[in-house]
Amino acid sequence: MLHFLPPVVRGILASALLGINIACWALLLFPLTLVKLLLPSARLRQAPGRALVWVAEGWISCNKFWMDLVQRTRWHVSGGERLRRDASYLITSNHQSWVDIFVLQYQLNRRIPLMRFFLKKELIFVPVMGLAWWALDFPFMKRYSKAYLARHPEKRGKDLETTRRACARFSAIPVAITNFVEGTRFTAAGHAAQQSPYRHLLKPRAGGIAFVIDAMGEQLKTLVNVTIHYPDGRPSFWDLLCGRMQQVVVRLEEIQIPRQFLGRNYEQDAQYRAEFQHWVNQLWEHKDALLEQLQRQFPAGRRA
């Protein structure tokens, strides 16, 4: 609708709409958060919890509105026809830009349960959003490096304990746990530093999703493997605001999590760890080949 405006003007307008969107929904979110905080039992907290999810999904829908307002993105999407809001999923995706989160939310909002991301513990202090993520039960994690664990072996296994406590909140509700397996955004420098065996991906870190499967067990049976391709180059968040995201390719693949991976301990079982890493590596090999195919199928500047 506003595609005729210069990109900078669209960027300013979209930034304003994003800020207004956050402020308006926060006026609903914070009172509900206080009610949830004051209620004495998990059963009583379910009602405000559902209301908070409604607020989050409304916030995402309004983001979709301003995204459509400032740009004419051509979406090339396939897969995911059997996704349901009453089922639980583990969502994985390649990671190229902060825009990936908006792409996932644009395509999956209200098709599956509210997507919840594992966040670094420090992000709880982000103004407004940190409290929102806490209220919506986004799991906050404190991950320990191998070097730190070598110095403090008593901390070994704490990651899994934290994951289990976080996932225990979801035992009675459908949930979509989302994890970027590469651990960080793809860059040419990072790719070279890793000496990644994949052309378009960083090496996958299997531990994060293995911990989630360990913690949630039978509740998680389906992996939604998402592949995102930007034919015109990886957009920055400012590109998104300015309406420069010309086209996006999204492939959704539903994969049954092998039953032999359920009920096992990734950290303590070396054989399971090797089997799980091999499974994830195979998924990444398939994703890398798919991205190579999508680059040929959707060249830059392609028109719908």
Backbone as CSV, one residue per row, in Angstrom:
resi,resn,N_x,N_y,N_z,CA_x,CA_y,CA_z,C_x,C_y,C_z
1,MET,0.826,-1.208,0.000,0.000,0.000,0.000,0.864,1.262,0.000
2,LEU,1.957,1.216,0.778,2.848,2.371,0.859,4.147,2.119,0.101
3,HIS,4.077,1.251,-0.907,5.289,0.852,-1.613,5.885,1.996,-2.428
4,PHE,5.068,3.030,-2.708,5.538,4.144,-3.539,6.455,5.086,-2.765
5,LEU,6.447,4.992,-1.427,7.271,5.889,-0.621,8.747,5.509,-0.710
6,PRO,9.659,6.467,-0.542,11.097,6.139,-0.512,11.394,5.161,0.629
7,PRO,12.383,4.279,0.465,12.679,3.280,1.488,12.933,3.852,2.882
8,VAL,13.635,4.975,2.962,13.933,5.555,4.284,12.654,5.997,4.974
9,VAL,11.738,6.571,4.222,10.460,6.999,4.796,9.680,5.775,5.283
10,ARG,9.690,4.722,4.483,9.018,3.494,4.905,9.666,2.927,6.164
11,GLY,10.997,3.020,6.247,11.702,2.522,7.427,11.312,3.274,8.680
12,ILE,11.214,4.601,8.577,10.813,5.415,9.724,9.382,5.088,10.129
13,LEU,8.500,4.966,9.123,7.105,4.662,9.404,6.965,3.277,10.047
14,ALA,7.664,2.282,9.502,7.586,0.931,10.061,8.150,0.888,11.477
15,SER,9.225,1.648,11.734,9.796,1.707,13.087,8.783,2.278,14.061
16,ALA,8.074,3.327,13.623,7.057,3.922,14.485,5.922,2.944,14.757
17,LEU,5.478,2.240,13.716,4.396,1.265,13.885,4.825,0.114,14.793
18,LEU,6.092,-0.321,14.657,6.609,-1.375,15.522,6.606,-0.919,16.977
19,GLY,7.063,0.319,17.218,7.077,0.842,18.581,5.680,0.978,19.164
20,ILE,4.746,1.489,18.367,3.356,1.621,18.817,2.760,0.247,19.106
21,ASN,3.074,-0.718,18.243,2.573,-2.083,18.423,3.045,-2.663,19.758
22,ILE,4.335,-2.494,20.052,4.880,-3.001,21.319,4.213,-2.308,22.502
23,ALA,4.085,-0.979,22.417,3.517,-0.216,23.535,2.065,-0.595,23.796
24,CYS,1.278,-0.721,22.728,-0.154,-1.019,22.902,-0.375,-2.404,23.492
25,TRP,0.323,-3.400,22.976,0.131,-4.752,23.498,0.734,-4.897,24.890
26,ALA,1.772,-4.094,25.190,2.356,-4.135,26.538,1.351,-3.673,27.588
27,LEU,0.461,-2.754,27.205,-0.561,-2.283,28.140,-1.495,-3.419,28.559
28,LEU,-1.668,-4.405,27.682,-2.446,-5.592,28.033,-1.592,-6.641,28.725
29,LEU,-0.359,-6.751,28.277,0.503,-7.827,28.763,0.897,-7.648,30.227
30,PHE,1.268,-6.435,30.622,1.796,-6.238,31.974,0.760,-6.494,33.069
31,PRO,-0.496,-6.024,32.940,-1.483,-6.382,33.968,-1.726,-7.887,34.048
32,LEU,-1.783,-8.567,32.898,-1.963,-10.016,32.905,-0.772,-10.712,33.564
33,THR,0.434,-10.162,33.321,1.637,-10.718,33.952,1.551,-10.602,35.470
34,LEU,1.077,-9.462,35.952,0.942,-9.260,37.396,-0.072,-10.234,37.990
35,VAL,-1.197,-10.428,37.294,-2.202,-11.382,37.762,-1.604,-12.784,37.828
36,LYS,-0.902,-13.165,36.787,-0.279,-14.494,36.747,0.723,-14.656,37.889
37,LEU,1.477,-13.608,38.153,2.500,-13.658,39.194,1.891,-13.831,40.582
38,LEU,0.710,-13.234,40.794,0.102,-13.243,42.120,-0.725,-14.490,42.407
39,LEU,-1.128,-15.210,41.361,-1.950,-16.396,41.588,-1.121,-17.502,42.225
40,PRO,-1.682,-18.241,43.180,-0.866,-19.149,44.000,-0.570,-20.515,43.395
41,SER,-1.295,-20.938,42.353,-1.089,-22.301,41.852,-0.987,-22.307,40.334
42,ALA,-0.343,-23.360,39.812,-0.185,-23.503,38.361,-1.532,-23.611,37.667
43,ARG,-2.495,-24.284,38.306,-3.817,-24.458,37.693,-4.510,-23.113,37.521
44,LEU,-4.420,-22.259,38.537,-5.050,-20.942,38.449,-4.335,-20.035,37.450
45,ARG,-3.049,-20.264,37.262,-2.288,-19.422,36.330,-2.536,-19.773,34.875
46,GLN,-3.266,-20.865,34.597,-3.501,-21.272,33.212,-4.326,-20.244,32.441
47,ALA,-5.364,-19.678,33.074,-6.230,-18.716,32.381,-5.463,-17.460,31.948
48,PRO,-4.732,-16.779,32.862,-3.934,-15.630,32.386,-2.836,-16.051,31.421
49,GLY,-2.357,-17.288,31.554,-1.357,-17.782,30.602,-1.913,-17.841,29.192
50,ARG,-3.166,-18.328,29.060,-3.799,-18.372,27.736,-4.043,-16.963,27.195
51,ALA,-4.416,-16.062,28.088,-4.623,-14.672,27.663,-3.315,-14.042,27.185
52,LEU,-2.218,-14.361,27.850,-0.918,-13.836,27.442,-0.520,-14.350,26.065
53,VAL,-0.828,-15.613,25.785,-0.550,-16.161,24.455,-1.372,-15.413,23.403
54,TRP,-2.650,-15.121,23.724,-3.497,-14.362,22.799,-2.875,-12.998,22.526
55,VAL,-2.332,-12.350,23.553,-1.674,-11.054,23.381,-0.460,-11.190,22.454
56,ALA,0.349,-12.212,22.684,1.557,-12.406,21.867,1.194,-12.664,20.409
57,GLU,0.176,-13.474,20.171,-0.234,-13.762,18.795,-0.839,-12.527,18.135
58,GLY,-1.526,-11.691,18.917,-2.030,-10.430,18.374,-0.903,-9.488,18.000
59,TRP,0.132,-9.445,18.854,1.314,-8.614,18.558,1.969,-9.058,17.243
60,ILE,2.088,-10.374,17.052,2.701,-10.899,15.826,1.835,-10.565,14.612
61,SER,0.518,-10.687,14.754,-0.378,-10.360,13.642,-0.251,-8.897,13.234
62,CYS,-0.087,-8.001,14.204,0.103,-6.589,13.884,1.459,-6.349,13.210
63,ASN,2.462,-7.124,13.585,3.736,-7.044,12.867,3.565,-7.456,11.412
64,LYS,2.763,-8.481,11.170,2.477,-8.895,9.795,1.803,-7.756,9.021
65,PHE,0.945,-6.996,9.713,0.241,-5.891,9.051,1.224,-4.844,8.539
66,TRP,2.158,-4.381,9.429,3.061,-3.331,8.954,4.082,-3.868,7.955
67,MET,4.416,-5.159,8.060,5.305,-5.748,7.055,4.651,-5.709,5.671
68,ASP,3.362,-6.055,5.614,2.647,-6.009,4.330,2.407,-4.577,3.875
69,LEU,2.311,-3.644,4.822,2.029,-2.254,4.495,3.186,-1.597,3.753
70,VAL,4.427,-1.915,4.159,5.580,-1.188,3.610,6.305,-1.934,2.509
71,GLN,5.893,-3.154,2.204,6.611,-3.888,1.158,5.710,-4.904,0.476
72,ARG,6.118,-5.271,-0.727,5.409,-6.289,-1.495,6.306,-7.521,-1.616
73,THR,6.471,-8.196,-0.521,7.324,-9.387,-0.523,6.624,-10.513,-1.271
74,ARG,7.371,-11.183,-2.135,6.852,-12.369,-2.827,7.280,-13.594,-2.024
75,TRP,6.301,-14.277,-1.462,6.559,-15.442,-0.626,6.435,-16.704,-1.472
76,HIS,7.465,-17.557,-1.396,7.446,-18.857,-2.071,7.523,-19.914,-0.966
77,VAL,6.378,-20.414,-0.557,6.291,-21.285,0.622,5.699,-22.626,0.233
78,SER,6.290,-23.695,0.742,5.697,-25.026,0.543,5.970,-25.879,1.777
79,GLY,5.098,-26.876,1.983,5.211,-27.775,3.123,4.405,-27.277,4.303
80,GLY,4.338,-28.117,5.328,3.658,-27.744,6.559,2.150,-27.822,6.504
81,GLU,1.619,-28.553,5.532,0.160,-28.609,5.383,-0.540,-29.275,6.567
82,ARG,0.166,-30.128,7.306,-0.483,-30.863,8.399,-0.230,-30.246,9.774
83,LEU,0.369,-29.075,9.810,0.639,-28.435,11.093,-0.665,-28.087,11.805
84,ARG,-0.652,-28.216,13.149,-1.855,-27.992,13.938,-1.512,-27.172,15.179
85,ARG,-2.503,-26.457,15.672,-2.299,-25.645,16.875,-2.356,-26.479,18.149
86,ASP,-2.913,-27.691,18.068,-3.075,-28.502,19.280,-2.003,-29.582,19.412
87,ALA,-0.914,-29.462,18.649,0.189,-30.426,18.722,1.457,-29.702,19.161
88,SER,2.412,-30.470,19.667,3.690,-29.893,20.096,4.762,-30.168,19.042
89,TYR,5.646,-29.195,18.842,6.669,-29.311,17.814,8.013,-28.796,18.325
90,LEU,9.060,-29.355,17.748,10.409,-28.801,17.872,10.728,-28.158,16.528
91,ILE,10.979,-26.853,16.521,11.218,-26.100,15.288,12.711,-25.823,15.153
92,THR,13.285,-26.176,14.015,14.677,-25.819,13.731,14.724,-25.059,12.407
93,SER,15.720,-24.209,12.270,15.862,-23.437,11.038,17.309,-23.030,10.861
94,ASN,17.710,-22.827,9.602,18.975,-22.150,9.367,18.827,-20.693,9.781
95,HIS,19.955,-20.044,10.067,19.910,-18.705,10.677,20.867,-17.788,9.937
96,GLN,20.294,-16.760,9.264,21.103,-15.840,8.475,20.984,-14.393,8.926
97,SER,19.864,-14.057,9.569,19.576,-12.664,9.892,18.557,-12.634,11.023
98,TRP,18.496,-11.500,11.752,17.441,-11.327,12.749,16.069,-11.348,12.086
99,VAL,16.022,-11.099,10.790,14.755,-11.143,10.047,14.160,-12.544,10.064
100,ASP,15.007,-13.571,10.243,14.506,-14.957,10.267,13.372,-15.128,11.269
101,ILE,13.470,-14.477,12.420,12.435,-14.623,13.450,11.104,-14.075,12.945
102,PHE,11.146,-12.927,12.266,9.913,-12.354,11.710,9.359,-13.232,10.593
103,VAL,10.239,-13.846,9.807,9.789,-14.747,8.750,9.075,-15.958,9.348
104,LEU,9.677,-16.565,10.373,9.057,-17.716,11.021,7.713,-17.338,11.632
105,GLN,7.659,-16.206,12.308,6.402,-15.785,12.928,5.353,-15.441,11.880
106,TYR,5.772,-14.809,10.788,4.837,-14.451,9.714,4.158,-15.696,9.155
107,GLN,4.935,-16.747,8.959,4.401,-17.948,8.320,3.712,-18.909,9.288
108,LEU,4.100,-18.910,10.564,3.627,-19.957,11.474,2.697,-19.457,12.571
109,ASN,2.545,-18.140,12.708,1.671,-17.637,13.760,0.249,-18.157,13.583
110,ARG,-0.306,-18.711,14.643,-1.657,-19.266,14.710,-1.848,-20.513,13.842
111,ARG,-0.771,-21.008,13.246,-0.835,-22.327,12.594,-0.336,-23.410,13.546
112,ILE,0.512,-23.012,14.481,1.060,-23.903,15.498,0.970,-23.174,16.834
113,PRO,1.254,-23.840,17.953,1.299,-23.102,19.223,2.320,-21.966,19.155
114,LEU,2.168,-21.000,20.042,3.106,-19.885,20.083,4.540,-20.392,20.149
115,MET,5.377,-19.913,19.230,6.779,-20.328,19.217,7.520,-19.694,20.388
116,ARG,8.241,-20.522,21.107,9.051,-20.034,22.224,10.512,-20.379,21.947
117,PHE,11.369,-19.394,22.099,12.791,-19.538,21.836,13.548,-19.677,23.156
118,PHE,14.592,-20.496,23.168,15.511,-20.502,24.294,16.385,-19.260,24.194
119,LEU,16.412,-18.488,25.273,17.105,-17.203,25.276,18.248,-17.204,26.285
120,LYS,19.273,-16.416,25.976,20.347,-16.234,26.944,19.803,-15.528,28.180
121,LYS,20.301,-15.917,29.340,19.773,-15.393,30.599,19.848,-13.874,30.661
122,GLU,20.880,-13.288,30.031,21.074,-11.843,30.099,19.942,-11.078,29.403
123,LEU,19.224,-11.732,28.462,18.188,-11.039,27.700,16.956,-10.712,28.537
124,ILE,16.850,-11.275,29.722,15.706,-10.954,30.571,15.731,-9.476,30.983
125,PHE,16.885,-8.825,30.874,17.009,-7.418,31.266,16.735,-6.460,30.102
126,VAL,16.384,-6.978,28.909,16.015,-6.102,27.793,14.732,-5.359,28.161
127,PRO,14.709,-4.032,28.067,13.504,-3.281,28.465,12.251,-3.772,27.742
128,VAL,11.179,-3.902,28.447,9.853,-4.305,27.964,9.858,-5.750,27.471
129,MET,10.711,-6.046,26.484,10.676,-7.372,25.868,11.136,-8.451,26.837
130,GLY,12.104,-8.142,27.706,12.566,-9.144,28.666,11.444,-9.610,29.574
131,LEU,10.658,-8.662,30.067,9.516,-9.010,30.916,8.465,-9.772,30.122
132,ALA,8.260,-9.371,28.851,7.291,-10.068,28.000,7.706,-11.517,27.787
133,TRP,8.979,-11.732,27.491,9.461,-13.107,27.282,9.309,-13.937,28.558
134,TRP,9.595,-13.315,29.712,9.439,-14.039,30.968,7.977,-14.404,31.202
135,ALA,7.078,-13.444,30.960,5.649,-13.678,31.185,5.121,-14.793,30.287
136,LEU,5.693,-14.910,29.096,5.241,-15.917,28.127,5.980,-17.245,28.292
137,ASP,6.749,-17.367,29.374,7.449,-18.609,29.708,8.512,-18.992,28.682
138,PHE,9.138,-17.986,28.061,10.288,-18.302,27.227,11.400,-18.808,28.148
139,PRO,12.018,-19.933,27.836,13.064,-20.464,28.724,14.343,-19.614,28.650
140,PHE,14.829,-19.184,29.793,16.100,-18.457,29.869,17.190,-19.424,30.311
141,MET,18.260,-19.457,29.550,19.314,-20.444,29.768,20.632,-19.768,30.116
142,LYS,21.381,-20.408,30.990,22.770,-20.023,31.238,23.621,-21.192,30.788
143,ARG,24.260,-21.043,29.614,25.058,-22.117,29.055,26.505,-21.987,29.514
144,TYR,27.144,-23.129,29.783,28.526,-23.139,30.244,29.426,-23.672,29.134
145,SER,30.531,-22.996,28.916,31.485,-23.437,27.906,32.262,-24.643,28.419
146,LYS,32.906,-25.351,27.496,33.734,-26.496,27.876,34.875,-26.060,28.789
147,ALA,35.443,-24.896,28.499,36.554,-24.404,29.323,36.070,-24.104,30.750
148,TYR,34.870,-23.512,30.861,34.328,-23.203,32.186,34.036,-24.492,32.958
149,LEU,33.462,-25.493,32.267,33.141,-26.752,32.937,34.405,-27.491,33.382
150,ALA,35.496,-27.305,32.612,36.756,-27.930,33.016,37.250,-27.345,34.339
151,ARG,36.985,-26.050,34.543,37.398,-25.386,35.786,36.383,-25.602,36.907
152,HIS,35.113,-25.831,36.527,34.043,-25.985,37.521,33.217,-27.240,37.194
153,PRO,33.787,-28.408,37.411,33.074,-29.651,37.056,31.761,-29.828,37.814
154,GLU,31.588,-29.129,38.941,30.333,-29.250,39.704,29.147,-28.666,38.938
155,LYS,29.421,-27.852,37.903,28.351,-27.258,37.098,27.910,-28.176,35.959
156,ARG,28.617,-29.283,35.774,28.266,-30.190,34.680,26.862,-30.756,34.900
157,GLY,26.055,-30.705,33.862,24.683,-31.206,33.955,23.669,-30.147,34.342
158,LYS,24.131,-28.955,34.741,23.202,-27.895,35.131,22.377,-27.413,33.939
159,ASP,22.980,-27.429,32.722,22.240,-27.029,31.531,20.976,-27.866,31.371
160,LEU,21.139,-29.181,31.503,20.005,-30.076,31.325,18.977,-29.884,32.429
161,GLU,19.438,-29.667,33.656,18.499,-29.428,34.756,17.669,-28.175,34.483
162,THR,18.326,-27.108,33.998,17.618,-25.873,33.690,16.616,-26.097,32.570
163,THR,17.016,-26.852,31.537,16.119,-27.144,30.425,14.905,-27.921,30.897
164,ARG,15.111,-28.900,31.770,13.997,-29.701,32.268,13.024,-28.850,33.082
165,ARG,13.553,-27.964,33.910,12.675,-27.103,34.698,11.854,-26.192,33.786
166,ALA,12.513,-25.658,32.747,11.814,-24.776,31.814,10.734,-25.529,31.043
167,CYS,11.061,-26.732,30.578,10.122,-27.506,29.776,8.992,-28.096,30.607
168,ALA,9.196,-28.213,31.927,8.137,-28.747,32.790,6.894,-27.874,32.744
169,ARG,7.057,-26.578,32.470,5.907,-25.668,32.391,5.005,-26.005,31.216
170,PHE,5.565,-26.702,30.207,4.804,-26.969,28.993,4.197,-28.368,28.966
171,SER,4.293,-29.093,30.078,3.867,-30.496,30.068,2.369,-30.659,29.834
172,ALA,1.579,-29.617,30.161,0.119,-29.744,30.056,-0.457,-28.980,28.869
173,ILE,0.407,-28.345,28.048,-0.098,-27.539,26.937,0.689,-27.851,25.671
174,PRO,0.072,-27.657,24.495,0.848,-27.760,23.251,1.894,-26.650,23.201
175,VAL,3.038,-26.945,22.643,4.126,-25.967,22.633,4.962,-26.155,21.369
176,ALA,5.557,-25.064,20.906,6.492,-25.115,19.778,7.811,-24.510,20.245
177,ILE,8.762,-25.372,20.563,10.086,-24.930,21.009,10.954,-24.703,19.772
178,THR,11.529,-23.509,19.672,12.261,-23.121,18.470,13.738,-22.951,18.787
179,ASN,14.586,-23.507,17.923,16.021,-23.479,18.170,16.767,-23.294,16.852
180,PHE,17.664,-22.309,16.809,18.569,-22.154,15.669,19.798,-23.020,15.944
181,VAL,19.880,-24.142,15.254,20.866,-25.173,15.584,22.293,-24.703,15.349
182,GLU,22.488,-23.748,14.434,23.848,-23.250,14.184,24.376,-22.419,15.350
183,GLY,23.477,-21.937,16.204,23.900,-21.203,17.379,24.136,-19.725,17.158
184,THR,24.362,-19.314,15.926,24.579,-17.912,15.598,24.258,-17.711,14.135
185,ARG,24.213,-16.444,13.705,23.868,-16.156,12.325,25.026,-16.514,11.380
186,PHE,24.666,-16.968,10.182,25.653,-17.312,9.169,26.325,-16.041,8.655
187,THR,27.654,-16.060,8.638,28.447,-15.025,7.971,29.573,-15.719,7.221
188,ALA,30.090,-15.060,6.211,31.198,-15.644,5.455,32.416,-15.838,6.355
189,ALA,32.657,-14.863,7.255,33.810,-14.975,8.157,33.635,-16.142,9.115
190,GLY,32.439,-16.292,9.677,32.180,-17.400,10.584,32.270,-18.735,9.892
191,HIS,31.794,-18.784,8.653,31.853,-20.014,7.865,33.303,-20.424,7.626
192,ALA,34.131,-19.452,7.278,35.541,-19.746,7.024,36.263,-20.147,8.302
193,ALA,35.979,-19.451,9.404,36.639,-19.753,10.671,36.305,-21.162,11.155
194,GLN,35.076,-21.587,10.914,34.654,-22.930,11.318,35.196,-24.019,10.406
195,GLN,35.587,-23.622,9.186,35.892,-24.607,8.138,34.706,-25.571,7.987
196,SER,33.523,-24.963,7.882,32.294,-25.735,7.796,32.298,-26.614,6.553
197,PRO,31.844,-27.864,6.675,31.778,-28.746,5.513,30.594,-28.438,4.598
198,TYR,29.742,-27.489,5.001,28.554,-27.158,4.220,28.787,-25.856,3.461
199,ARG,28.174,-25.738,2.293,28.387,-24.552,1.465,27.613,-23.349,1.991
200,HIS,26.416,-23.583,2.541,25.528,-22.485,2.898,25.161,-22.457,4.380
201,LEU,25.816,-23.261,5.179,25.440,-23.408,6.580,26.669,-23.464,7.477
202,LEU,26.486,-23.074,8.717,27.489,-23.346,9.739,27.272,-24.746,10.297
203,LYS,28.232,-25.232,11.046,28.091,-26.555,11.643,26.939,-26.555,12.652
204,PRO,26.116,-27.599,12.662,25.013,-27.658,13.622,25.506,-28.042,15.010
205,ARG,24.890,-27.451,16.021,25.166,-27.808,17.411,23.982,-28.637,17.909
206,ALA,24.202,-29.906,18.041,23.097,-30.823,18.329,22.663,-30.782,19.789
207,GLY,23.523,-30.317,20.683,23.232,-30.412,22.113,21.960,-29.702,22.532
208,GLY,21.691,-28.529,21.962,20.531,-27.748,22.370,19.218,-28.482,22.152
209,ILE,19.014,-29.006,20.939,17.749,-29.699,20.671,17.728,-31.071,21.346
210,ALA,18.902,-31.676,21.544,18.938,-32.956,22.270,18.470,-32.754,23.708
211,PHE,18.883,-31.645,24.338,18.444,-31.349,25.704,16.927,-31.193,25.765
212,VAL,16.347,-30.517,24.747,14.895,-30.318,24.729,14.176,-31.658,24.592
213,ILE,14.661,-32.517,23.700,14.052,-33.838,23.527,14.197,-34.663,24.798
214,ASP,15.378,-34.593,25.432,15.591,-35.294,26.702,14.573,-34.835,27.736
215,ALA,14.345,-33.501,27.793,13.511,-32.928,28.843,12.027,-33.175,28.607
216,MET,11.591,-33.176,27.337,10.160,-33.232,27.048,9.673,-34.617,26.654
217,GLY,10.583,-35.501,26.284,10.230,-36.895,26.056,9.123,-37.082,25.038
218,GLU,8.097,-37.867,25.406,7.036,-38.258,24.482,6.208,-37.083,23.983
219,GLN,6.237,-35.962,24.694,5.428,-34.817,24.254,5.899,-34.282,22.907
220,LEU,7.191,-34.404,22.629,7.743,-33.926,21.362,7.973,-35.106,20.430
221,LYS,7.194,-35.208,19.379,7.339,-36.306,18.435,7.714,-35.831,17.036
222,THR,7.479,-34.539,16.754,7.667,-34.034,15.397,8.636,-32.866,15.376
223,LEU,9.605,-32.953,14.481,10.526,-31.860,14.198,10.029,-31.153,12.941
224,VAL,9.892,-29.833,12.996,9.593,-29.040,11.807,10.902,-28.394,11.362
225,ASN,11.448,-28.917,10.294,12.740,-28.480,9.784,12.490,-27.386,8.743
226,VAL,12.819,-26.131,9.105,12.529,-24.983,8.248,13.801,-24.560,7.517
227,THR,13.668,-24.336,6.226,14.772,-23.808,5.419,14.339,-22.474,4.838
228,ILE,15.124,-21.426,5.114,14.823,-20.072,4.642,15.894,-19.634,3.656
229,HIS,15.444,-19.107,2.508,16.377,-18.612,1.492,15.928,-17.227,1.051
230,TYR,16.888,-16.299,1.007,16.623,-14.945,0.536,17.318,-14.774,-0.817
231,PRO,16.594,-14.891,-1.922,17.239,-14.847,-3.246,18.001,-13.555,-3.520
232,ASP,17.555,-12.451,-2.929,18.196,-11.167,-3.208,19.241,-10.778,-2.156
233,GLY,19.679,-11.753,-1.375,20.682,-11.501,-0.349,20.067,-11.410,1.028
234,ARG,20.863,-11.686,2.047,20.368,-11.682,3.424,19.963,-10.271,3.837
235,PRO,18.703,-10.059,4.197,18.269,-8.718,4.589,18.644,-8.409,6.036
236,SER,18.978,-7.162,6.285,19.152,-6.697,7.661,17.784,-6.317,8.217
237,PHE,17.724,-6.047,9.516,16.459,-5.627,10.108,16.016,-4.288,9.514
238,TRP,16.969,-3.413,9.228,16.634,-2.142,8.598,16.075,-2.354,7.196
239,ASP,16.596,-3.331,6.467,16.033,-3.667,5.158,14.573,-4.071,5.285
240,LEU,14.277,-4.865,6.317,12.888,-5.276,6.551,12.014,-4.054,6.803
241,LEU,12.455,-3.151,7.667,11.673,-1.966,7.983,11.479,-1.075,6.758
242,CYS,12.491,-1.005,5.910,12.431,-0.142,4.729,11.682,-0.779,3.556
243,GLY,11.228,-2.022,3.728,10.482,-2.672,2.653,11.340,-3.167,1.516
244,ARG,12.593,-3.516,1.814,13.505,-3.987,0.758,13.541,-5.506,0.643
245,MET,12.725,-6.214,1.430,12.728,-7.676,1.382,11.846,-8.116,0.209
246,GLN,12.453,-8.288,-0.958,11.691,-8.491,-2.181,11.047,-9.869,-2.263
247,GLN,11.768,-10.901,-1.871,11.208,-12.246,-1.948,11.868,-13.147,-0.909
248,VAL,11.075,-14.092,-0.438,11.536,-15.039,0.576,11.047,-16.426,0.180
249,VAL,11.940,-17.397,0.281,11.591,-18.790,0.016,11.612,-19.531,1.347
250,VAL,10.537,-20.244,1.652,10.441,-20.991,2.908,10.001,-22.418,2.585
251,ARG,10.746,-23.375,3.088,10.381,-24.779,2.954,10.191,-25.366,4.356
252,LEU,9.046,-26.004,4.569,8.694,-26.598,5.859,8.615,-28.110,5.693
253,GLU,9.391,-28.820,6.480,9.420,-30.287,6.398,9.152,-30.878,7.777
254,GLU,8.101,-31.678,7.886,7.752,-32.339,9.137,8.453,-33.695,9.199
255,ILE,9.228,-33.912,10.248,10.030,-35.125,10.394,9.730,-35.743,11.756
256,GLN,9.466,-37.029,11.760,9.259,-37.723,13.028,10.597,-37.879,13.750
257,ILE,10.640,-37.477,15.011,11.848,-37.654,15.813,12.006,-39.143,16.108
258,PRO,13.147,-39.735,15.774,13.324,-41.182,16.002,13.042,-41.560,17.450
259,ARG,12.238,-42.591,17.632,11.827,-42.987,18.978,13.006,-43.439,19.836
260,GLN,14.074,-43.919,19.194,15.212,-44.372,19.992,15.934,-43.216,20.671
261,PHE,15.592,-41.962,20.299,16.216,-40.805,20.935,15.463,-40.352,22.188
262,LEU,14.272,-40.897,22.420,13.471,-40.471,23.555,13.924,-41.181,24.834
263,GLY,13.960,-40.428,25.910,14.286,-41.023,27.201,15.751,-41.323,27.420
264,ARG,16.622,-40.696,26.639,18.052,-40.936,26.809,18.749,-39.630,27.212
265,ASN,19.960,-39.758,27.726,20.681,-38.613,28.269,21.847,-38.256,27.349
266,TYR,21.719,-37.116,26.667,22.719,-36.708,25.686,24.077,-36.478,26.326
267,GLU,24.087,-35.944,27.522,25.345,-35.565,28.151,26.121,-36.765,28.682
268,GLN,25.399,-37.802,29.135,26.054,-38.931,29.789,26.184,-40.175,28.913
269,ASP,25.460,-40.225,27.803,25.445,-41.411,26.946,26.216,-41.114,25.666
270,ALA,27.471,-41.571,25.598,28.346,-41.256,24.461,27.827,-41.846,23.153
271,GLN,27.274,-43.060,23.208,26.757,-43.679,21.992,25.556,-42.897,21.451
272,TYR,24.649,-42.519,22.356,23.502,-41.715,21.943,23.952,-40.375,21.373
273,ARG,24.948,-39.763,22.006,25.451,-38.476,21.541,25.965,-38.587,20.106
274,ALA,26.686,-39.651,19.804,27.211,-39.844,18.452,26.078,-40.094,17.455
275,GLU,25.090,-40.915,17.855,23.959,-41.205,16.974,23.147,-39.950,16.692
276,PHE,22.934,-39.153,17.723,22.121,-37.943,17.555,22.839,-36.919,16.685
277,GLN,24.144,-36.744,16.915,24.908,-35.806,16.094,24.913,-36.250,14.634
278,HIS,24.996,-37.554,14.399,24.961,-38.063,13.024,23.623,-37.756,12.379
279,TRP,22.525,-37.914,13.137,21.189,-37.620,12.609,21.072,-36.144,12.243
280,VAL,21.539,-35.267,13.124,21.477,-33.830,12.855,22.363,-33.473,11.659
281,ASN,23.531,-34.083,11.560,24.408,-33.823,10.420,23.735,-34.200,9.102
282,GLN,22.990,-35.308,9.107,22.267,-35.712,7.900,21.194,-34.694,7.537
283,LEU,20.485,-34.176,8.554,19.493,-33.127,8.296,20.170,-31.912,7.667
284,TRP,21.358,-31.575,8.148,22.060,-30.391,7.657,22.600,-30.613,6.242
285,GLU,23.029,-31.831,5.935,23.456,-32.141,4.571,22.295,-31.973,3.592
286,HIS,21.114,-32.447,4.006,19.921,-32.294,3.175,19.558,-30.823,3.021
287,LYS,19.641,-30.061,4.093,19.313,-28.632,4.043,20.294,-27.878,3.144
288,ASP,21.568,-28.225,3.218,22.576,-27.568,2.390,22.309,-27.829,0.912
289,ALA,21.968,-29.077,0.584,21.638,-29.409,-0.811,20.376,-28.676,-1.252
290,LEU,19.402,-28.553,-0.352,18.168,-27.840,-0.683,18.449,-26.368,-0.947
291,LEU,19.286,-25.745,-0.125,19.630,-24.340,-0.346,20.345,-24.147,-1.680
292,GLU,21.197,-25.093,-2.057,21.862,-25.030,-3.366,20.829,-25.086,-4.487
293,GLN,19.838,-25.955,-4.336,18.766,-26.083,-5.331,17.923,-24.804,-5.391
294,LEU,17.609,-24.229,-4.232,16.780,-23.020,-4.196,17.494,-21.833,-4.817
295,GLN,18.816,-21.781,-4.683,19.567,-20.694,-5.308,19.423,-20.741,-6.825
296,ARG,19.397,-21.951,-7.382,19.228,-22.082,-8.839,17.778,-21.809,-9.246
297,GLN,16.838,-22.248,-8.399,15.417,-22.153,-8.739,14.875,-20.733,-8.595
298,PHE,15.428,-19.962,-7.639,14.945,-18.624,-7.366,16.106,-17.617,-7.439
299,PRO,16.483,-17.224,-8.639,17.589,-16.263,-8.754,17.162,-14.881,-8.294
300,ALA,18.145,-14.029,-8.034,17.874,-12.671,-7.580,17.055,-11.926,-8.625
301,GLY,16.085,-11.132,-8.145,15.275,-10.322,-9.036,14.171,-11.067,-9.741
302,ARG,13.955,-12.339,-9.391,12.898,-13.130,-10.012,11.538,-12.496,-9.736
303,ARG,10.677,-12.498,-10.730,9.326,-11.981,-10.572,8.352,-13.137,-10.445
304,ALA,7.306,-12.915,-9.635,6.301,-13.959,-9.403,5.524,-14.230,-10.684
